[in-house]
């Protein structure tokens, strides 16, 4: 866990930015799931399976913004 020493104003801006980023990610996932509803997905992956794959690929994409550190 990263500990940051922000003052009140910086903490408010950081919290707003984090919330906005989370909302954008959820909206993107909702849009992708809506498109998947009408696509030809194999029977074994329909529903939760394809959602896990989609979220995994989205997380790899978001990790590229901060750089992957293994």
Buried (B, 14 or more C-beta within 10 A) or exposed (E): EEEEEEEEEEEEEEEEEEEEEEEEBEEBBEEBBEEBEEEEBEEEEEEEEBBEEBBEEBEEEEEEEEEEEE
